[in-house]
Amino acid sequence: MASRVVVMKGTYRDSITVMKISNELSAASGIRSAAAVMATGLNKRLLGDLGFRAIEVESAGPNDLVVALEAQDENALGDALEMLDRLLSARKTMLSGPAGPRTLDSALGMLPDANLAVISVPGQFAKREALRALREGLHVFLFSSNVPAADELELKRIAKDSGLLLMGPDCGTAMLNGVVLGFGNVVRRGPVGIVSASGTGSQQVSVLVHGAGLGISHVIGTGGSDLSEQIGGLMMIEGLKLLEDDEGTKVIVIISKPPGPPTAEKLLVVARQCRKPVVVNFLGRSIESTADSGVREVATLEDAAKTACALVRGETPRVEPFSAKKEDVLAIVEREASSLTASQKYVRGLFSGGTLCLETMVVMTPLIGGIYSNTALGGSHTLGDANVSREHTCVDLGSEEFTAGRLHPMMDYTLRKMRILREAKDPETAVILADIVLGIGSNPDPAAELVPTVAEAKGLAQRGGRSLPIVASAIGTPDDPQDLTRQRKELENAGVVVMESNAQAARIAALIATRGAAAPRVFGSAAHG
Amino acid sequence: MGVSGMPLQTRARSIGRTALERSSVRGAMGIVHSIFPSAVNILTRDNHLISVVSSRVGRGPINLVADLPDRAPMSSMGLEEGDDVWSGGAALVVPDRVVISTEGASVYQPERSFGHALLPASGIENNLTAMLRYARVRGRSAVAEYVMRRLPDTPPGRPEQSGRPAPSSSGGGLSTEMQVDSFAGAALPRVSDFLLAVQERSYPRIRMSASNLIGLGPGLTPSCDDILAGFMASLRFAEENRIIAGDHITRVIEEIASCVPNRTTILSEEYLMHAAVGEANEPVVSLLQRILTAGPAEVRSATRRLLSVGASSGTEIALGILLGLRIALGRRIALGVAA
């Protein structure tokens, strides 16, 4: 057996380095024990008790590093001392800074103050990662889809019990303290808080609030299935409570596709108990009178934004079918519809946002009748083949059947451009309708993508002896990376009718397709929307 | 060194109260004592430290948080151990290498008294339980883990009469038979003895048992020092918020502090003496604030941040906080071993 004590006078190494030295020496071949410690009185005494006695140790002080080694023979001891030299000289490399994180643990090591994890892994691994994050006390933004409902329920119960948010699965949009997670727009901070099961729905309301001169406190996403009967709106309720307690939030907007009656009633009970005004938009649900409480149920996303702004300002909410004057709208309808042929009867809506597709159907169905879709409101209007339009059609290009193995249509316009050209060739197409969602995460320049396709589509129709109105809603702000003003201008220059909301785009498309016949229903019905 | 041979010019985002006092002299102030990835320690002429740290380390009484790019290592400042450091009043200067302006830097003086935001004892106990459970799973200190194994998740509602060990928890991630290293084995009976002395208000024994802890354990700040630092800081916070009477606390801390000089490393000595007056680095203060005023989720988050400090120091400080606050709440702690 051989032992050695090495004293390094005035040598300061950070604790992690010292521990690394100690651990690696302990694990070295032929080493029975190893310790690297500062030579404080007690540490020296302990080393003495362990059999490490040397004059050098006695003379060492608290600010000296001492390394004690016990090896099975001199050879092993020599190897260990060489290793010690290497470990000490490796210090400069260790000082060169950490590498990027590859795991949740290493990310937390680099950012120990973090209180939220963004998780985007294949669905089968999402639960494991989300559980780890929740156990670390982190809120979770779960971008992953294809997470089983039972797993979602388990995760959300754990989150709720821990006072944490589990946003998702399949959550595309949130904005917390002004920081956008996933897709989102550059909007000012302000008094309107949103808790939403719809990403594009949140974006639509956010940009309209911004456009009205107000701002957003937070957007809490819940994931699309939070309001299913199985999940029961767990995170919607938690989000509502958080916004209720948030000093910066004055009015709360709730957005979702219509939940089942029990969940809807549960949510409305919580909303009625809220100390702040709550605007509810369950798209497609018949509106119940809630005038006796602080809850206002509205029909569209635009109505939600306008109502929230009015409540913040202490005004009576007032919703109109269009921002522009009626005569100006009808002039556009006249211009676009005047050269339609008799065969052009149908609206063809091509959407990147599922909620925007749904809202369009909610708005247009009373105006033009049944609409076929891959996400139809009623089973009788479900498209047999989502790739083939039939009469009035609205297609959600962001649904699973279109996005499997490819980027979401908010980023990748390829499918939509192809579909525009196909609809342009159809002599029954009266209007092509599309949503253009700007903001962080979306396609960097939708106008550049679409303008050549619009020109080609109009050319195709013209060669068939038709004109082809194209209507779009632009969901964005001038501060978005794509610049709403520029996008709008370039699209309008290409002959696109650009509306400032999805609901307005749906209405004007219906007006064009009906050659203005729907005007009484549009201008008469919206007064109580 | 900056580009073209010019010294690197940066500014301090924040400076601790002690660091401000120590750097307020003009002229030769000290030398670069040690360089770590996230900190450069300056040894002043009267043998005290000022730590120039990155924002990752955070604010603290002796810390000067330099405005460096995120994740830039301290070695990027081009300093070497032994470099002379000068003070120009509103700047620290290492000639030809670095100028750190302290003008406009915010002075770190964290709030310690919470008034109406203070939780009731039951809320604080719940938070301590959350912290203990988290630290058991995520802790990185053999010494602290060995002690924590013997602490119940929730202490009895009134002082225990026997000195038997508390039942060990079934939770946590420790192995059933954790290999006890030499330091952990040496520390446990000493910590036990110290806690008994504090609870029995035997002041001479507090001094003796504290002297048996200071300087014991691995690390640049030895493990038992970190436990004592967390212990003293938590007692000062408890005293400030009238959870426990000040006279007893003052006496306990005086006894511990009297043992500190010349028994441990200079950095540890700094931390201990600041903890004795209730001052500590941001992760420690943040955890204390949250235990006393917030909920378990926030406590877990703050615990996580503290556990990431050093190789094992954060876990040991967390243990000290747990012990200090349980004693402040009148809970009896018996580790069941004799020194």
Chai-1 contact restraints between the chains, C-beta under 6 A:
chainA,res_idxA,chainB,res_idxB,connection_type,confidence,min_distance_angstrom,max_distance_angstrom,comment,restraint_id
A,Y12,B,S34,contact,1.0,0.0,6.0,A-B,restraint_1
A,D14,B,F36,contact,1.0,0.0,6.0,A-B,restraint_2
A,S15,B,G219,contact,1.0,0.0,6.0,A-B,restraint_3
A,S15,B,L220,contact,1.0,0.0,6.0,A-B,restraint_4
A,S15,B,G310,contact,1.0,0.0,6.0,A-B,restraint_5
A,S15,B,A311,contact,1.0,0.0,6.0,A-B,restraint_6
A,I16,B,A311,contact,1.0,0.0,6.0,A-B,restraint_7
A,M19,B,A311,contact,1.0,0.0,6.0,A-B,restraint_8
A,V37,B,P218,contact,1.0,0.0,6.0,A-B,restraint_9
A,M38,B,T265,contact,1.0,0.0,6.0,A-B,restraint_10
A,T40,B,G215,contact,1.0,0.0,6.0,A-B,restraint_11
A,T40,B,P222,contact,1.0,0.0,6.0,A-B,restraint_12
A,T40,B,T264,contact,1.0,0.0,6.0,A-B,restraint_13
A,G41,B,G215,contact,1.0,0.0,6.0,A-B,restraint_14
A,G41,B,R263,contact,1.0,0.0,6.0,A-B,restraint_15
A,L42,B,G215,contact,1.0,0.0,6.0,A-B,restraint_16
A,L42,B,L216,contact,1.0,0.0,6.0,A-B,restraint_17
A,L46,B,A186,contact,1.0,0.0,6.0,A-B,restraint_18
A,P62,B,T264,contact,1.0,0.0,6.0,A-B,restraint_19
A,P62,B,T265,contact,1.0,0.0,6.0,A-B,restraint_20
A,N63,B,T265,contact,1.0,0.0,6.0,A-B,restraint_21
A,N63,B,I266,contact,1.0,0.0,6.0,A-B,restraint_22
A,L95,B,P37,contact,1.0,0.0,6.0,A-B,restraint_23
A,L95,B,P73,contact,1.0,0.0,6.0,A-B,restraint_24
A,L95,B,S75,contact,1.0,0.0,6.0,A-B,restraint_25
A,S96,B,P73,contact,1.0,0.0,6.0,A-B,restraint_26
A,G97,B,R71,contact,1.0,0.0,6.0,A-B,restraint_27
A,G97,B,P73,contact,1.0,0.0,6.0,A-B,restraint_28
A,G109,B,S308,contact,1.0,0.0,6.0,A-B,restraint_29
A,P112,B,R305,contact,1.0,0.0,6.0,A-B,restraint_30
A,P112,B,S308,contact,1.0,0.0,6.0,A-B,restraint_31
A,D113,B,R305,contact,1.0,0.0,6.0,A-B,restraint_32
A,N115,B,S301,contact,1.0,0.0,6.0,A-B,restraint_33
A,E136,B,R304,contact,1.0,0.0,6.0,A-B,restraint_34
A,G137,B,A297,contact,1.0,0.0,6.0,A-B,restraint_35
A,G137,B,R300,contact,1.0,0.0,6.0,A-B,restraint_36
A,G137,B,S301,contact,1.0,0.0,6.0,A-B,restraint_37
A,S162,B,A297,contact,1.0,0.0,6.0,A-B,restraint_38
A,G163,B,G295,contact,1.0,0.0,6.0,A-B,restraint_39
A,G163,B,A297,contact,1.0,0.0,6.0,A-B,restraint_40
A,L164,B,A297,contact,1.0,0.0,6.0,A-B,restraint_41
